[in-house]
């Protein structure tokens, strides 16, 4: 039986959010779609932009939920059902305030860590045993509300580090598709920063 991977980048739809820290999941997915030649199109039933293609020799679906971050779970559940993907073959890409900028960390399960997109997925799937790739955006400075910080765009100073981490995240996804979660964690979870 053919194994299909589902790779979901989290973010908020709409021009106002395009370059925000919270949308780095979308940024990684867009870079991956360009790298792998996978066109994303609107799928109304799944409430997502998605496209199917080959990543590192494996059939995969790339998807960006259009439900807004806090309701991501509904789209992910619909996508898993539509493409008949096992939860073991799901990878969710999102931002993480607790990782310094430039770091990526991939895990096979875990809590939401306060991330509302992950919380929505955990709630809709009834469990937290799915792979997630977290992209470090760092915490805001003193006196800055984290809820506002994540919706702000990256600064010019941060842009080069962001471009580097997006490339690293794409490499990580490709490695996960062909090598599996344990090997990918060993390869990419090293404590180094590009910032």
C-alpha positions in Angstrom: 0.0 0.0 0.0 1.3 3.5 -1.0 2.2 5.6 2.0 1.1 9.3 1.8 2.5 12.1 3.9 0.5 15.1 4.9 2.5 18.2 5.7 0.6 21.1 7.2 1.9 24.6 7.7 0.0 26.7 10.2 -0.7 30.4 9.8 -3.5 32.9 9.4 -5.0 33.6 5.9 -5.1 37.2 4.5 -2.6 39.8 3.3 -2.3 41.5 6.7 -0.7 38.3 8.2 1.6 37.3 5.3 5.0 38.1 6.8 4.1 37.7 10.5 6.0 35.5 12.9 2.9 33.4 13.5 2.8 32.6 9.7 6.2 31.0 9.5 4.5 27.7 9.0 2.9 29.1 5.8 6.3 30.5 4.8 8.0 27.1 5.1 5.2 25.4 3.2 5.4 28.0 0.4 9.1 27.5 0.1 8.7 23.7 0.1 6.0 23.9 -2.6 8.4 26.0 -4.8 11.3 23.7 -4.1 9.3 20.5 -5.0 7.2 22.0 -7.8 3.9 21.4 -6.0 1.2 23.9 -6.8 -1.2 24.8 -4.0 -4.9 25.3 -4.9 -7.9 26.0 -2.8 -9.8 22.9 -1.6 -13.2 24.2 -0.3 -14.1 20.8 1.4 -10.9 20.8 3.5 -10.9 24.6 4.0 -7.3 24.7 2.9 -4.8 25.5 0.1 -3.3 22.1 -0.9 -1.3 20.4 -3.5 -0.1 16.8 -4.1 3.4 15.8 -5.3 6.6 14.0 -4.7 9.0 15.0 -1.8 12.2 13.0 -1.4 10.7 10.1 -3.4 7.5 10.0 -1.3 4.0 11.0 -2.3 2.9 14.0 -0.1 0.2 16.5 0.3 1.2 20.1 1.3 -1.6 22.1 3.0 -2.2 25.5 4.5 -5.5 25.7 6.5 -7.6 28.7 5.7 -9.6 28.5 8.9 -7.4 30.9 10.9 -4.9 29.5 13.4 -7.3 28.8 16.3 -9.4 26.6 14.2 -6.7 24.7 12.3 -7.8 21.3 13.7 -11.0 21.2 11.6 -9.0 21.5 8.4 -6.3 19.0 9.5 -9.0 16.4 10.4 -10.7 16.9 7.0 -7.4 16.6 5.1 -6.5 13.4 7.0 -9.8 11.9 6.0 -9.8 13.1 2.4 -6.3 11.8 1.6 -6.6 8.7 3.9 -3.4 9.6 5.7 -2.4 7.9 9.0 -1.8 10.2 11.9 1.8 8.8 12.0 2.3 10.4 8.5 1.1 13.8 9.6 3.7 16.6 10.1 2.5 20.1 11.4 4.8 23.1 11.0 4.4 26.0 13.3 6.1 28.9 15.1 7.4 28.6 18.7 8.0 31.4 21.1 10.2 29.3 23.4 12.8 28.4 20.7 15.3 31.1 19.8 15.2 32.4 16.3 17.1 30.2 13.8 16.3 26.9 15.6 14.1 24.1 14.4 12.9 21.3 16.5 11.0 18.2 15.4 9.1 15.9 17.7 6.7 12.9 17.4 4.2 14.1 20.0 3.8 16.6 22.8 1.6 19.3 24.3 0.4 22.4 22.5 2.9 24.5 24.6 0.3 27.3 24.5 0.1 27.3 20.7 -3.5 27.7 19.8 -3.1 26.1 16.4 -1.6 22.9 17.9 -4.3 23.0 20.7 -7.0 23.0 18.0 -5.4 20.1 16.2 -5.0 18.1 19.5 -8.7 18.8 20.3 -10.0 17.8 16.9 -7.9 14.7 16.6 -8.5 13.6 20.2 -4.8 13.3 21.0 -1.3 14.8 20.6 0.5 11.9 19.0 1.4 13.6 15.7 4.7 14.9 14.4 5.3 18.6 14.7 8.2 20.8 13.4 8.5 23.9 15.5 10.3 27.0 14.2 11.9 29.3 16.7 10.7 32.9 16.7 12.0 33.9 20.2 10.2 35.7 22.9 9.4 39.5 22.7 11.2 42.0 24.8 10.0 43.3 28.1 6.6 45.1 27.9 5.6 43.6 24.5 2.5 41.5 24.5 3.3 38.0 23.0 -0.1 38.0 21.3 0.8 41.2 19.4 4.4 40.1 18.9 3.5 36.9 17.0 1.2 38.9 14.6 4.0 41.5 13.8 6.2 41.0 10.7 9.8 40.0 11.1 12.2 43.0 11.3 14.7 43.7 8.5 17.5 42.6 10.9 15.7 39.2 11.4 15.1 38.6 7.7 18.3 36.8 6.8 18.0 34.5 9.8 14.4 33.8 8.8 15.4 32.9 5.3 18.1 30.5 6.6 15.7 28.8 9.0 13.0 28.4 6.3 15.6 26.6 4.2 16.7 24.4 7.1 13.0 23.6 7.9 12.5 22.5 4.2 15.6 20.3 4.5 14.1 18.8 7.7 10.7 18.0 6.0 12.5 16.3 3.1 14.6 14.3 5.5 11.5 13.3 7.5 9.6 12.2 4.4 12.4 9.7 3.4 14.1 8.9 6.7 11.4 8.9 9.4 11.0 10.8 12.7 13.8 9.3 14.9 16.5 9.9 12.3 15.2 13.4 11.6 15.2 14.3 15.3 18.8 13.1 15.6 19.8 15.1 12.6 18.0 18.4 13.2 17.4 18.8 16.9 21.0 19.9 17.6 21.3 22.9 19.8 22.6 25.5 17.4 21.2 28.8 16.3 21.4 30.6 12.9 20.5 34.0 14.4 
